[in-house]
Amino acid sequence: MTDNDELPVIDVALPVVAVVGRPNVGKSTLVNRIIGRREAVVEDRPGVTRDRVAYDATWSGRDFIVVDTGGWEPDARGLAARVAAQAELAVQSADVVLLVVDAEVGITDTDEEVVRVLRRAKKPVILAANKVDDTRQELESSSLWALGLGEPYPVSALHGRGSGDLLDAMLAAMPPELDGTAVPGGPHRVALLGRPNVGKSSLLNRLAGEDRVVVDSVAGTTVDPVDELIELGGEEWRFVDTAGIRKRVHEASGSEYFASLRTKSALAKAEVAVVLMDASEPISEQDTRILSMVVEAGRALVLAYNKWDLMDDERRYYLDKEIERDLLRVQWAPRVNVSAESGRHVDKLVPAIHAALEGWSTRIPTAQLNAFLGRLVAEHPHPVRGGKQPRILFATQAGSRPPTFALFTSGFLESGYRRFIERRLREEYGFVGTPIHVTMKVREKRFKK
């Protein structure tokens, strides 16, 4: 991203469609069909989607938001009950509800209970009879009139059959189009990253002051990235809770593979990443791999050590040693010690994020940069190699977000010397919380005839 890149314009008046239904009726597949791309994680087993996840969609020139929800089981307990609660919250905040029913199975007791809840919500409901792949099944789907929600729209989310009629019905049920005011730039995007079960969802709920996402002690509860607008420090932020990264992407399989891809996509769209680590456990290979992913993506970075309330003096001593040994590459990142459970020091996250964003956007004037490098090279010239001593002829900051510097040199600069230049740039100008990219362009001498 360069200085000229504009952040997306966010329309605050978009209608919201909540997609609900019992587990494994094809809600996420239908969501992917509606939005026209494979965003929602789909797998041939129930319960993959657990949180309410919003996606942008367009049909017939009308923009709207589709909210995918977890399988709704009204009498569920434990994790399933919390998933159902998220689905109910999605219904309360929606303008239109799309109820998905498996036409092959027909009406179940769970479907009837969901319908009773929807009637109490008093929202427009569109009934989608999914898994209708041919005319014979279309006739059988007419039995869904018995739910009392009006005409069932036969569709095949997998093949797209009937999806156009369904979308037309959804648009007809939406409130009239308003003159929505667009917010240029929109709120800063912050991605919450970390390995499974370090407390990302708990931290998001703590920041929001309410249960926005499902939290459970089972690792891997979050599968899709979950966007939430949260007001902190007098301004709005868009936080993205991502799936815990357990393996390298090429080693993952099934929903875990697609969840990893969604996490990488969420990071690419973010401006700053808050990487959570479990302070009560040793720094792992997954932690360092996630940090490398943030650095390679060129995003601002804040380190948050969660579960700090579980620490004792011995663990603090060893954690400091681990940071010195394993996190040398990101020693420039602001560090915050928090407890998502108790809320300890959570308020310190916003100043740390602001500092990282400021460093990420820093730009040094070309004349000032060359004067600094001139003094630096005079005091610490590059070592002579093969009878030659390469020099820096000229330098410029090619871009920011992250800061990127181009060095025009008379010869090849060793990687150790380039790291020395980066370290001195940080000492002189700060660059807190941001990676720095230093590129080199060698200008060979032209020999005269």
C-alpha positions as CSV (number, residue, x, y, z in Angstrom):
1,M,0.0,0.0,0.0
2,T,1.4,3.4,-0.9
3,D,0.5,6.9,0.4
4,N,-1.8,7.4,-2.6
5,D,-3.8,4.3,-1.8
6,E,-7.2,5.1,-0.4
7,L,-9.0,3.1,2.2
8,P,-12.4,1.7,1.2
9,V,-15.5,3.9,1.5
10,I,-18.0,2.4,3.9
11,D,-21.7,2.9,3.4
12,V,-23.5,3.1,6.8
13,A,-27.0,2.7,5.3
14,L,-26.7,-0.8,3.8
15,P,-29.5,-3.3,4.5
16,V,-28.6,-6.5,6.4
17,V,-29.7,-10.0,5.5
18,A,-29.2,-12.7,8.2
19,V,-29.0,-16.3,6.9
20,V,-30.2,-18.7,9.5
21,G,-31.2,-22.3,9.8
22,R,-30.4,-25.6,11.6
23,P,-26.9,-27.1,11.2
24,N,-25.8,-28.5,7.8
25,V,-28.6,-27.2,5.6
26,G,-26.1,-25.4,3.3
27,K,-26.2,-21.8,4.7
28,S,-22.5,-21.1,4.1
29,T,-22.7,-22.6,0.6
30,L,-25.7,-20.3,-0.1
31,V,-23.9,-17.3,1.3
32,N,-21.0,-18.0,-1.1
33,R,-23.5,-18.2,-4.0
34,I,-25.1,-14.9,-3.0
35,I,-21.9,-13.0,-2.7
36,G,-20.4,-14.6,-5.8
37,R,-17.2,-15.8,-4.3
38,R,-15.9,-18.5,-1.9
39,E,-15.6,-16.6,1.4
40,A,-17.5,-18.5,4.0
41,V,-15.8,-21.7,5.1
42,V,-17.7,-24.8,3.8
43,E,-17.2,-28.4,4.8
44,D,-19.4,-31.5,4.6
45,R,-20.1,-31.8,8.3
46,P,-22.4,-29.7,10.6
47,G,-21.1,-27.0,12.9
48,V,-18.3,-25.5,10.9
49,T,-19.6,-21.9,11.1
50,R,-20.0,-20.8,14.7
51,D,-19.9,-17.0,14.7
52,R,-22.0,-14.5,12.8
53,V,-19.9,-13.3,9.9
54,A,-20.7,-10.4,7.6
55,Y,-20.0,-10.2,3.9
56,D,-20.6,-7.5,1.3
57,A,-22.9,-8.4,-1.6
58,T,-24.5,-6.8,-4.7
59,W,-27.6,-7.8,-6.7
60,S,-29.3,-5.8,-9.4
61,G,-27.3,-2.7,-8.5
62,R,-28.3,-2.8,-4.8
63,D,-25.6,-3.2,-2.2
64,F,-26.3,-5.1,1.0
65,I,-24.7,-7.1,3.8
66,V,-25.1,-10.9,4.2
67,V,-24.6,-12.3,7.7
68,D,-23.7,-16.0,7.8
69,T,-24.6,-17.6,11.2
70,G,-23.9,-20.9,12.9
71,G,-26.4,-23.8,13.0
72,W,-29.4,-22.8,15.1
73,E,-30.6,-25.4,17.6
74,P,-33.0,-23.7,20.1
75,D,-32.6,-26.3,22.9
76,A,-28.9,-26.7,22.5
77,R,-26.4,-26.6,25.4
78,G,-22.8,-25.6,25.9
79,L,-21.0,-24.4,22.7
80,A,-24.0,-25.1,20.5
81,A,-26.2,-22.8,22.8
82,R,-23.7,-20.0,22.4
83,V,-23.7,-20.5,18.6
84,A,-27.6,-20.3,18.7
85,A,-27.3,-17.1,20.7
86,Q,-25.2,-15.5,18.0
87,A,-27.8,-16.5,15.4
88,E,-30.5,-14.8,17.5
89,L,-28.4,-11.6,17.7
90,A,-28.0,-11.6,13.9
91,V,-31.7,-11.8,13.5
92,Q,-32.3,-8.9,15.9
93,S,-29.9,-6.7,13.9
94,A,-31.1,-7.7,10.4
95,D,-33.5,-6.0,8.1
96,V,-34.4,-9.3,6.3
97,V,-34.1,-12.9,7.5
98,L,-33.3,-15.7,5.1
99,L,-34.3,-19.1,6.6
100,V,-32.6,-22.0,4.9
101,V,-34.3,-25.4,5.0
102,D,-33.1,-28.7,3.6
103,A,-35.7,-29.7,1.0
104,E,-34.5,-33.3,0.8
105,V,-35.1,-33.8,4.5
106,G,-38.3,-31.7,4.8
107,I,-39.7,-29.9,7.9
108,T,-38.1,-31.0,11.2
109,D,-39.0,-30.1,14.8
110,T,-35.9,-27.8,14.9
111,D,-37.2,-25.9,11.8
112,E,-40.6,-25.4,13.4
113,E,-39.0,-24.1,16.6
114,V,-36.8,-21.7,14.6
115,V,-39.9,-20.4,12.8
116,R,-41.6,-19.7,16.2
117,V,-38.6,-17.6,17.2
118,L,-38.6,-15.8,13.9
119,R,-42.3,-14.9,14.3
120,R,-41.5,-13.3,17.7
121,A,-38.7,-11.2,16.0
122,K,-41.3,-9.7,13.6
123,K,-38.8,-9.4,10.7
124,P,-39.5,-10.1,7.0
125,V,-38.6,-13.8,6.4
126,I,-37.7,-15.3,3.1
127,L,-37.8,-19.1,3.0
128,A,-35.2,-20.9,0.9
129,A,-35.7,-24.6,0.1
130,N,-32.1,-25.7,-0.5
131,K,-30.7,-28.8,-2.2
132,V,-33.3,-28.7,-5.0
133,D,-31.4,-29.9,-8.0
134,D,-34.2,-30.9,-10.4
135,T,-37.9,-30.4,-11.2
136,R,-39.0,-33.4,-9.2
137,Q,-37.4,-32.1,-6.0
138,E,-38.9,-28.7,-6.8
139,L,-42.4,-30.2,-6.6
140,E,-41.5,-31.9,-3.3
141,S,-40.3,-28.6,-1.8
142,S,-43.9,-27.2,-2.0
143,S,-44.6,-29.1,1.3
144,L,-42.6,-26.3,3.0
145,W,-45.7,-24.1,2.6
146,A,-46.7,-25.8,5.9
147,L,-44.2,-23.7,7.8
148,G,-46.5,-20.7,7.3
149,L,-43.8,-18.3,6.0
150,G,-45.3,-18.0,2.5
151,E,-43.8,-19.2,-0.7
152,P,-40.7,-21.4,-0.4
153,Y,-38.0,-20.5,-3.0
154,P,-36.4,-23.7,-4.4
155,V,-32.7,-23.3,-4.8
156,S,-29.5,-25.3,-5.2
157,A,-26.8,-23.4,-3.4
158,L,-24.2,-25.8,-4.8
159,H,-25.2,-25.4,-8.5
160,G,-26.9,-22.0,-8.4
161,R,-30.3,-23.2,-9.6
162,G,-33.1,-20.7,-8.6
163,S,-30.7,-18.3,-6.8
164,G,-31.8,-15.3,-9.0
165,D,-35.4,-15.6,-8.0
166,L,-34.4,-15.9,-4.4
167,L,-32.2,-12.8,-4.6
168,D,-35.1,-10.8,-6.2
169,A,-37.4,-11.8,-3.3
170,M,-34.7,-10.7,-0.8
171,L,-34.4,-7.3,-2.5
172,A,-38.2,-6.9,-2.5
173,A,-38.3,-7.5,1.2
174,M,-35.6,-4.9,2.0
175,P,-36.4,-1.4,3.3
176,P,-36.5,1.3,0.6
177,E,-33.1,2.6,-0.5
178,L,-32.0,5.6,1.5
179,D,-29.5,8.3,0.7
180,G,-26.8,6.7,2.9
181,T,-23.9,8.9,3.9
182,A,-20.5,7.4,3.0
183,V,-17.6,7.7,5.4
184,P,-14.4,8.3,3.5
185,G,-11.6,6.1,4.7
186,G,-13.6,4.5,7.4
187,P,-12.2,3.2,10.7
188,H,-8.8,1.7,11.1
189,R,-8.7,-2.1,10.5
190,V,-7.0,-4.2,13.2
191,A,-6.5,-8.0,12.7
192,L,-6.3,-10.1,15.9
193,L,-3.9,-13.0,15.2
194,G,-2.5,-15.8,17.2
195,R,-2.4,-19.6,17.5
196,P,-5.6,-21.4,18.7
197,N,-6.9,-20.8,22.2
198,V,-4.7,-17.8,23.1
199,G,-7.8,-15.7,23.8
200,K,-8.5,-13.7,20.6
201,S,-12.3,-14.0,20.8
202,S,-12.2,-13.3,24.5
203,L,-10.2,-10.1,23.9
204,L,-12.6,-9.0,21.2
205,N,-15.6,-9.5,23.5
206,R,-13.8,-7.6,26.3
207,L,-13.0,-4.7,24.0
208,A,-16.6,-4.7,22.7
209,G,-18.1,-4.9,26.2
210,E,-20.4,-7.7,25.2
211,D,-20.4,-11.2,23.7
212,R,-19.9,-10.5,20.0
213,V,-18.2,-13.9,19.1
214,V,-18.4,-17.4,20.5
215,V,-15.8,-18.3,23.1
216,D,-15.0,-21.8,24.2
217,S,-12.1,-23.6,25.8
218,V,-12.0,-25.9,22.8
219,A,-9.2,-24.7,20.5
220,G,-10.3,-23.6,17.0
221,T,-13.7,-22.3,17.9
222,T,-13.4,-19.4,15.4
223,V,-13.2,-20.5,11.8
224,D,-14.2,-17.5,9.7
225,P,-12.7,-14.0,10.3
226,V,-15.2,-12.0,12.2
227,D,-15.4,-8.2,11.7
228,E,-16.7,-6.0,14.5
229,L,-17.0,-2.2,14.7
230,I,-15.9,-1.2,18.3
231,E,-15.6,2.2,19.8
232,L,-12.4,2.7,21.9
233,G,-10.7,5.8,23.1
234,G,-13.4,8.0,21.5
235,E,-13.0,6.6,18.0
236,E,-14.3,3.7,16.0
237,W,-12.1,0.7,15.1
238,R,-12.8,-2.3,12.9
239,F,-11.4,-5.3,14.7
240,V,-11.2,-8.7,12.9
241,D,-11.1,-11.8,15.0
242,T,-9.3,-14.5,12.9
243,A,-9.0,-18.3,13.1
244,G,-6.1,-19.6,15.2
245,I,-3.2,-20.6,12.9
246,R,-2.3,-24.1,13.8
247,K,-0.2,-25.3,10.8
248,R,1.4,-24.1,7.7
249,V,-1.2,-23.4,5.0
250,H,0.0,-26.2,2.7
251,E,-0.1,-28.7,5.6
252,A,-3.6,-27.9,6.7
253,S,-6.7,-29.7,5.3
254,G,-10.5,-29.2,5.1
255,S,-12.0,-26.2,6.9
256,E,-8.6,-25.6,8.6
257,Y,-7.0,-24.9,5.2
258,F,-9.7,-22.4,4.1
259,A,-9.7,-20.8,7.6
260,S,-5.9,-20.2,7.2
261,L,-6.5,-18.6,3.8
262,R,-9.2,-16.4,5.3
263,T,-6.8,-15.3,8.0
264,K,-4.1,-14.4,5.5
265,S,-6.7,-12.4,3.5
266,A,-7.9,-10.6,6.7
267,L,-4.3,-9.7,7.4
268,A,-3.8,-8.3,3.9
269,K,-6.8,-6.0,4.3
270,A,-5.7,-4.8,7.8
271,E,-3.5,-1.9,8.7
272,V,-2.2,-3.2,12.0
273,A,-2.0,-6.7,13.4
274,V,-2.3,-7.4,17.2
275,V,-0.6,-10.8,17.7
276,L,-1.7,-12.5,20.9
277,M,0.6,-14.9,22.7
278,D,-0.1,-16.9,25.8
279,A,2.2,-15.4,28.4
280,S,1.8,-18.5,30.7
281,E,3.3,-20.8,28.0
282,P,6.7,-20.9,26.2
283,I,6.9,-19.0,22.9
284,S,6.2,-21.6,20.2
285,E,7.1,-22.1,16.6
286,Q,3.5,-21.1,15.6
287,D,4.0,-17.7,17.4
288,T,7.2,-16.9,15.5
289,R,5.7,-18.1,12.2
290,I,2.7,-15.8,12.7
291,L,5.0,-12.8,13.5
292,S,7.0,-13.6,10.3
293,M,3.7,-13.6,8.3
294,V,2.9,-10.1,9.6
295,V,6.4,-8.8,8.8
296,E,6.3,-10.2,5.3
297,A,2.8,-8.7,4.7
298,G,4.2,-5.3,5.7
299,R,1.7,-4.6,8.4
300,A,2.1,-2.6,11.6
301,L,2.5,-4.9,14.6
302,V,1.6,-4.9,18.3
303,L,2.5,-7.8,20.6
304,A,-0.1,-8.6,23.2
305,Y,0.8,-11.1,25.9
306,N,-2.5,-12.5,27.2
307,K,-3.3,-14.4,30.4
308,W,-0.8,-12.1,32.3
309,D,-2.8,-12.7,35.5
310,L,-1.6,-16.3,35.4
311,M,2.1,-15.3,35.6
312,D,4.4,-15.8,38.5
313,D,7.9,-14.3,39.0
314,E,9.7,-17.4,37.6
315,R,7.6,-17.5,34.4
316,R,8.2,-13.7,33.9
317,Y,12.0,-14.3,34.2
318,Y,11.9,-17.1,31.5
319,L,9.5,-15.1,29.3
320,D,12.0,-12.2,29.2
321,K,14.7,-14.7,28.2
322,E,12.5,-16.2,25.4
323,I,11.7,-12.7,24.1
324,E,15.4,-11.8,23.9
325,R,16.2,-15.2,22.1
326,D,13.1,-15.8,19.8
327,L,11.7,-12.3,19.1
328,L,14.8,-10.4,18.1
329,R,13.4,-9.8,14.7
330,V,10.4,-7.8,16.0
331,Q,12.0,-6.1,19.0
332,W,10.6,-2.8,17.5
333,A,7.0,-3.8,18.1
334,P,5.1,-2.3,21.1
335,R,4.4,-4.8,23.8
336,V,1.2,-4.9,26.0
337,N,0.6,-7.3,28.9
338,V,-3.1,-8.0,29.1
339,S,-5.7,-10.3,30.6
340,A,-8.8,-10.7,28.3
341,E,-10.5,-12.5,31.2
342,S,-10.2,-9.8,33.8
343,G,-9.7,-6.8,31.5
344,R,-6.3,-5.9,33.0
345,H,-4.4,-3.3,30.9
346,V,-6.7,-3.8,27.9
347,D,-7.0,0.0,27.8
348,K,-3.3,0.2,26.9
349,L,-3.9,-1.5,23.5
350,V,-5.2,1.7,21.8
351,P,-2.1,3.8,22.5
352,A,0.1,0.9,21.3
353,I,-1.9,0.6,18.1
354,H,-1.8,4.4,17.5
355,A,2.0,4.3,18.0
356,A,2.4,1.4,15.5
357,L,0.2,3.1,12.9
358,E,2.2,6.3,13.3
359,G,5.4,4.5,12.7
360,W,3.9,2.6,9.8
361,S,2.9,5.9,8.0
362,T,6.2,7.8,8.8
363,R,8.0,9.5,5.8
364,I,11.4,11.1,5.9
365,P,12.2,13.9,3.4
366,T,14.8,12.9,0.8
367,A,17.3,15.7,1.7
368,Q,17.1,14.8,5.4
369,L,17.5,11.1,4.7
370,N,20.6,11.6,2.5
371,A,22.2,13.9,5.1
372,F,21.7,11.2,7.8
373,L,23.1,8.4,5.6
374,G,26.0,10.6,4.6
375,R,27.0,11.0,8.3
376,L,26.4,7.3,9.0
377,V,28.6,6.1,6.1
378,A,31.4,8.6,7.0
379,E,31.4,7.2,10.6
380,H,30.9,3.5,9.6
381,P,31.9,2.8,6.0
382,H,31.1,-0.5,4.4
383,P,34.0,-3.1,4.8
384,V,36.3,-3.5,1.8
385,R,35.6,-6.7,-0.1
386,G,37.7,-7.9,-3.0
387,G,39.6,-4.7,-3.0
388,K,36.4,-2.7,-3.5
389,Q,34.4,-0.6,-1.0
390,P,30.8,-0.1,-2.1
391,R,29.3,3.3,-1.3
392,I,25.7,4.7,-1.0
393,L,25.4,7.2,-3.8
394,F,21.8,8.3,-3.1
395,A,18.8,7.2,-1.1
396,T,15.1,7.9,-1.1
397,Q,12.0,6.7,0.7
398,A,10.1,4.9,-2.0
399,G,6.9,4.5,0.1
400,S,5.3,4.2,3.5
401,R,2.8,1.7,5.0
402,P,5.4,0.1,5.5
403,P,8.4,2.5,5.2
404,T,10.4,1.3,2.2
405,F,13.8,2.7,1.3
406,A,15.7,2.5,-2.0
407,L,19.5,2.7,-1.8
408,F,21.4,3.5,-5.0
409,T,24.9,2.1,-4.5
410,S,28.2,1.7,-6.3
411,G,28.4,-2.0,-5.3
412,F,26.6,-4.8,-3.4
413,L,25.9,-4.1,0.2
414,E,26.1,-7.1,2.5
415,S,22.9,-8.1,4.4
416,G,24.6,-7.3,7.7
417,Y,25.3,-3.8,6.6
418,R,21.7,-3.3,5.4
419,R,20.5,-4.5,8.8
420,F,22.9,-2.0,10.5
421,I,21.3,0.8,8.4
422,E,17.8,-0.3,9.4
423,R,18.8,-0.4,13.1
424,R,20.3,3.2,12.9
425,L,17.2,4.4,11.0
426,R,15.0,3.2,13.9
427,E,17.3,4.8,16.5
428,E,17.1,8.1,14.6
429,Y,13.5,8.2,13.5
430,G,11.6,5.7,15.7
431,F,9.5,3.6,13.3
432,V,7.8,2.0,16.3
433,G,5.7,-1.0,15.5
434,T,6.4,-1.3,11.8
435,P,8.7,-3.4,9.6
436,I,11.2,-1.5,7.4
437,H,12.0,-2.7,3.9
438,V,15.4,-1.6,2.5
439,T,16.0,-2.3,-1.2
440,M,19.3,-1.8,-3.1
441,K,20.0,-0.8,-6.7
442,V,23.6,-1.2,-7.8
443,R,24.9,1.2,-10.4
444,E,27.9,-0.3,-12.1
445,K,30.6,2.0,-13.4
446,R,30.8,2.5,-17.2
447,F,34.3,2.0,-18.5
448,K,35.6,4.5,-21.1
449,K,37.1,3.3,-24.4
